[in-house]
Amino acid sequence: MDAYEALVTRVSPKELGEPAPDDATLCKIVAAALRAPDHGRLRPWRFIAIRGEGRKRLGGVLAAALNRRDPNAGAELERERQKPLRAPLVLVAAVHITPSPKIPRVEQILAAGAAAQNILLACHALGYGAVWKTGAAAYDASVKEALGLEAADEIAGFLYIGTPAAAPKAPAPLDLAGFLKVWPDE
Ligand SMILES: Cc1cc2nc3c(=O)[nH]c(=O)nc-3n(C[C@H](O)[C@H](O)[C@H](O)COP(=O)(O)O)c2cc1C
């Protein structure tokens, strides 16, 4: 698949199964992330790969965090616990913020977001599927701590990675005119 085709055909598959990329392929995918643009070369992106039983531990962390946020969560707790099992590989895309008078925090988060998008695109180009999710867990201090992140760090997303269960539908085309203007309008 050429680069432009990968850009315009990427979608978030509904269901992801085995196989996930193996360790060597994951390194190739993360290498694509490291080519994201990055003001000041701060390299703010961090990735945490969670496979196998690790996903169950992550499920426990997510459920405990939800229970703390909402002691009346009830049946939602089990749903939260099962979330990491939706794909054989969960790649946590985190942002390590370097305090800087020149590079604002938002630019460091944008660079890490661009890196995360490169992960999605590299997965797609190599025949895998990937879905970017956040939810309240991504902003929960106890989840960050359990993953070994610092309090000032951010979780940009949980990237669910595996093999699409079905051939993805072609994305619905959007009307370009709603998103692209020429200025000044003469
Ligand atoms: C920062 C970010 C966070 C997201 N979080 C969620 C989420 O928690 N739940 C969800 O269903 N979709 C989430 N999405 C959207 C999906 O990843 C996906 O892009 C969307 O369903 C549209 O599908 P498509 O990627 O096939 O166009 C998020 C996207 C971004 C960029």
The ligand as a Gaussian input file, in Angstrom:
#p B3LYP/6-31G(d) Opt

LIG

0 1
 C       -7.929000      11.749000      21.209000
 C       -9.005000      10.794000      20.755000
 C       -9.734000      10.096000      21.677000
 C      -10.756000       9.224000      21.297000
 N      -11.460000       8.547000      22.244000
 C      -12.462000       7.724000      21.874000
 C      -13.182000       6.999000      22.853000
 O      -12.886000       7.054000      24.058000
 N      -14.211000       6.237000      22.438000
 C      -14.554000       6.135000      21.109000
 O      -15.515000       5.418000      20.793000
 N      -13.868000       6.794000      20.157000
 C      -12.830000       7.575000      20.504000
 N      -12.116000       8.256000      19.545000
 C      -12.549000       8.167000      18.119000
 C      -12.153000       6.849000      17.444000
 O      -10.793000       6.556000      17.641000
 C      -12.423000       6.906000      15.920000
 O      -11.561000       7.815000      15.304000
 C      -13.852000       7.293000      15.588000
 O      -14.715000       6.288000      16.067000
 C      -14.083000       7.478000      14.077000
 O      -13.769000       6.308000      13.383000
 P      -12.681000       6.323000      12.202000
 O      -11.334000       6.437000      12.876000
 O      -12.891000       5.013000      11.498000
 O      -12.986000       7.500000      11.332000
 C      -11.053000       9.072000      19.910000
 C      -10.268000       9.747000      18.970000
 C       -9.258000      10.600000      19.372000
 C       -8.427000      11.327000      18.328000

